Amino acid sequence: MKMTIQDQVAMCTEHYKRWKDTALATGDKKAMEKAFFWLELQSAFMALHAIEQVKGTDSTTKRKLIIAKTNLSKKLADYANEVLNEIKLG
């Protein structure tokens, strides 16, 4: 199932706010890193969406967008793996 840009931004915003609040309340460096991860991911989703809307018709741009989206998916998978490892250790 493909998420809309609105869903992607909402998900990132929700996670960013949660981790930012935790980081500010506790001073936890890991929480701050997670907050920045979600902020970076949100920015990437928005940038890719904007590029897709403006230049998404030619084949070279489409190919580059697919590669970029694949890289974002890999980043999310790595993040999920990290969270799972933290749960195992905790």
N, C-alpha and C positions, 0 to 999 in steps of 0.2 A: 504494500500500500504506500503510495507516494503522499508525503505530507505537503500541504500547501505552505507557501512562504509565511503566511500568517501563523500557522501552527508551529513552524520551525522557530520563528522569532518569539512566540509566546513561550515555548518550551525553554528556550535559552534564557529568556528574561526571568522566568520563574526560578530556574536553577541558579542564575547569577545572583538574584536578590537574596535567595536563601543562604548561599555561601558567603556573600558579602556581609550580610547581617551577622552570620556566625563568626566570620573573621574579625569584624569590628568589635563584637561583644567579647571575644575570647583572646584576640591577638594571635590566633593560630595561623601559622604560615601556610600549612597545607590547605586550610580553608580559603586563604587568599589566593593560592595558586588555582584552586578549583573555580573560584569566582572569575578569575581572569580567563581561564579556559573557556567558560561559558560565554563570556563577553566576546572573546576572540571568535568563537564559533558563530555567534550571532552576527558579527560583522562580516564574516566570510559568507554566510548564507545570504545576507542582504546584498553584498557586492556581486556574488554570482547571479543572483536574481536580476539585478540591474543590468549586468552585462548581457544576460540572456534576453531581456526585454529589448535592449538597444541593438545588439549585434548577433543575436542568436540564430540568424537565418543561414549564414554561410557555413560550409562544412568544416573549415578549419576551426572556427570559433566553437562549433558544436563539439568537435573532438576535444578541444582544450577544456571546455566546460565539463564534459564527461570525466576527464582525467581529474580535474579539480574536485568534482563531487565525489569521485572515488577516494581521493585523498582525505576528504572530510569524513567519509564513512569509515575509513581506516582509523582516523583520529578518534572518532567516537567509539569504535571497537576497542582500541587501546585503552581508552578511558574506562570503558566498562570492565575490561580485564583488570585494570588497576583497582577499581572499586571492589570487584570480587575478591582480589587478593587481600585487600584491607579487611574485608569482612571475615575472611578465613583467619587472619592474624588476630583480629579483635575478639 
